[in-house]
């Protein structure tokens, strides 16, 4: 798949990031992960991201990473494209991106680096080096310390034909509009804020109709229903699901830092598709919070 073909695929549809399965000892559980992908793939996501943020990329080590990407590529071959997360220090990010390319991933989502401080010019150099290390398509993820401006992205796009996508996890409307207006059709644009459904209609109005759904991991039918409601400007369905599920869901998510991932694994467990615990530094939900989520899923009628 060429970067241009990947860009076209990413310009419409719902995306998702499968959680990564761990066994009782906290080791990668390939069989469970393959079964998860087989279950999720038919629900209609345009692309699945292996070892992404919701897949706990930040807690994986290199051998596990290779196993995760290979399992995803082999399981979903011919069914749904697999993109791989990559990140960390520049040379580490390059090695992950090259390994993803070797294993057959169709593209890379470049997650933020992990320096405590860095200039945006330095971040742009980081992105440039990763893009130049592979031939497959790359999507840059503006989040946390990665806050590239429109002029940075324009220069990076000019110098790297395989930089085909921009994902926004900042929620800075002024910046998002400036990037969308300046780069035009050069990129595919993805909404990437936690619980992206809450922002989906607003981002669509800004020319960003595609987003990644974390709840697709445990209520894929509802995730697709919400996406179709946004695509069709069905505000009645959007508001019903926002009021009955997504806004109460966010109240639980906001109880602790890191629950944007922990809550998804909890939902998967409650709905019969458990993926094991999260890894440190994340923490699993407390028993009372698990009960709250279970009751919310039951009362809201999500599927």
Secondary structure, 3 states (H helix, E strand, C coil): CCHHHHHHHCCCCEEECCCCCECCCCCECHHHHHHHHHHHHCCCCCEEEECCCCCCHHHCCHHHHHHHHHHHHHHHCCCCEEEEEECCCHHHHHHHHHHHHHHCCCEEEECCCCCCCCCHHHHHHHHHHHHHCCCCEEEEEEECCECCCHHHHHHHHHHCCCEEEEEECCCCHHHHHHHHHHHHHHCEEEECCCCHHHHHHHHHHCCCCEEEECHHHCCHHHHHHHHHHHHCCCHHHHHHHHHHHHHHHHHHHCCCCCHHHHHHHHHHHHCCCCCCCCCCCCCCCCHHHHHHHHHHHHHHCCC
